[in-house]
């Protein structure tokens, strides 16, 4: 895939300034690219910084958080340098986002139609009538058979899965080049999850967009992503294609995640678990951020933080275990 | 939605009926009657007894109640005992406009001050103005009306002489636009005194509501849609933040009329609050009953309006 990336994030740093002069480095030097038409998964535990990464790309970081460094090149423009006003022309237009909680992500006092048309009318110079026609069409595309009625309904009249479909309709309204899906199915039942993810796959084809899929569910990654980045402690610790990740995980953290999944091929007494919890972002261990939980931790792991290096072709990992193989 | 409003109005009728029973029972439970205050030693007690008999104070209580109710339903609350020969309704109507001016003025000032400051505080929490507003909020809720009124009279009427200390109109008031300004001038001190506590509570409510709504998921969605901060604030946030404010408004609506009792007393402002105070002093039963009923009615109407506004603002209520 030697095309130009649609999104290129370089050395992104988003810090939160907490009480007591504590600085939480929620995102600390993240680099990645997303190419047109691909689905890239960003995987990690709660608190690893994946949601903050996505909100940083949208420049929706609120106080006490701040994007402290790096660049976010989106179709060639550096979003960091844009003013808030210029950003409002990109958000919801070229770049759209859907969220984890469909139950609360829609405004309860406006109709579904109002919320779709609002986005259309903001970004495209079209009349109310045209927006209405477009909104009905969008609702049909995302799977509302009675779209003409749904458009007049309020969020509380829809189920969780239906609300997420409505969110997707809003996100797709202006044909975005990039859709950021932040745990889009975490709050839904398993059967609805599959439907929503399949819908996203179809929409990606139909609208020729790229998807940044944020999830903690490796099962979703295996089925719906092309490439995957594993995040830990505000940094990417491993990045490769989905096939490679499942065949040959390099980073001990990734291995830990995979061992914690049940598998049909392997028979085990107990599923593996990574000991400990994600350290808070204002108190990472010295050296490698995974060192205090890592079963392979060596002396130098406690001294300095390894760099993200290309261990094999198109397969990067941030670990001293592979120092020699570079 | 119309069905909801219709049902809500149906509920209003038994509540009003219950209110009349409570008002009547409370007054009957209080010791004494209009004639027990007359302590003239030369007066033969049988004269007072005759007067009681003539006014029907010796009839069985249910009879008295239904007589009062059927007359009240026709808008006839009888004659005042203190102001002999004047109809209660006419007496109240002559005072009501003053109280309404005062209430509307005070509510207007309250909303103009409290809502913008509440929004500002929520958008800039822990800013100097927010701290000031918080301090003012505690002050407004903690300081009793009558005390603030007295201090205001001392400072702004006696020491500085900016505003009149009492009354609702100057003797020289000759109507027209000048007369209107003169009335406004008289409204300033009592109006601000009356609005102090409600300004403080509206401000606190507004701050906490806007702050909560700004942190909600759908506001993040609205921003992610590329809406400007203006649209996010005035369309998405305010509409949701105002829902609880409406409840407060339902209570305040009744308070426009009844809450002025103390303030009117302090400023000797001739509204119905003053009338109530006088009537209680004189045991002017017909007036007290009519006023208490009216205050209750205003609270009920205020809540009715609040519920109807709710159903307009919040679609989740409409379809229950």
Contacts between the chains, C-beta under 8 A, distances in Angstrom:
chain1	res1	chain2	res2	distance
A	58	B	224	5.9
A	60	B	220	6.6
A	60	B	223	5.6
A	60	B	224	6.3
A	84	B	229	7.3
A	85	B	228	7.5
A	87	B	226	7.8
A	88	B	226	4.7
A	88	B	227	6.9
A	88	B	228	5.4
A	89	B	226	6.6
A	90	B	226	7.0
A	91	B	223	7.1
A	91	B	224	5.8
A	91	B	225	6.7
A	91	B	226	3.7
A	92	B	224	6.3
A	92	B	225	3.8
A	92	B	226	3.4
A	92	B	227	7.5
A	93	B	226	5.6
A	96	B	224	7.1
A	96	B	225	7.8
A	97	B	224	4.4
A	99	B	217	6.3
A	99	B	220	7.0
A	99	B	221	6.5
A	99	B	224	7.8
A	101	B	217	5.4
A	104	B	216	6.6
A	104	B	217	4.1
A	104	B	218	6.5
A	105	B	217	4.6
A	105	B	218	5.9
A	105	B	220	7.5
A	105	B	221	4.8
A	106	B	218	5.8
A	106	B	221	6.7
A	107	B	218	4.2
A	107	B	221	7.3
A	107	B	222	6.8
A	107	B	236	5.5
A	107	B	239	7.9
A	107	B	240	7.2
A	108	B	218	7.2
A	108	B	240	7.2
A	108	B	314	7.5
A	108	B	315	7.2
A	108	B	316	6.1
A	109	B	239	5.1
A	109	B	240	6.0
A	109	B	243	8.0
A	109	B	313	6.7
A	109	B	314	6.1
A	109	B	315	6.1
A	110	B	236	7.9
A	110	B	239	7.8
A	111	B	315	7.9
A	118	B	225	6.9
A	118	B	227	7.1
A	118	B	231	8.0
A	119	B	225	4.6
A	119	B	226	7.2
A	122	B	225	6.9
A	122	B	226	5.9
A	122	B	227	6.1
A	122	B	231	7.9
A	123	B	226	6.3
A	154	B	315	4.4
A	154	B	316	7.1
A	156	B	315	7.3
A	156	B	316	5.1
A	157	B	319	7.4
A	167	B	221	7.4
A	170	B	221	7.7
A	170	B	225	6.6
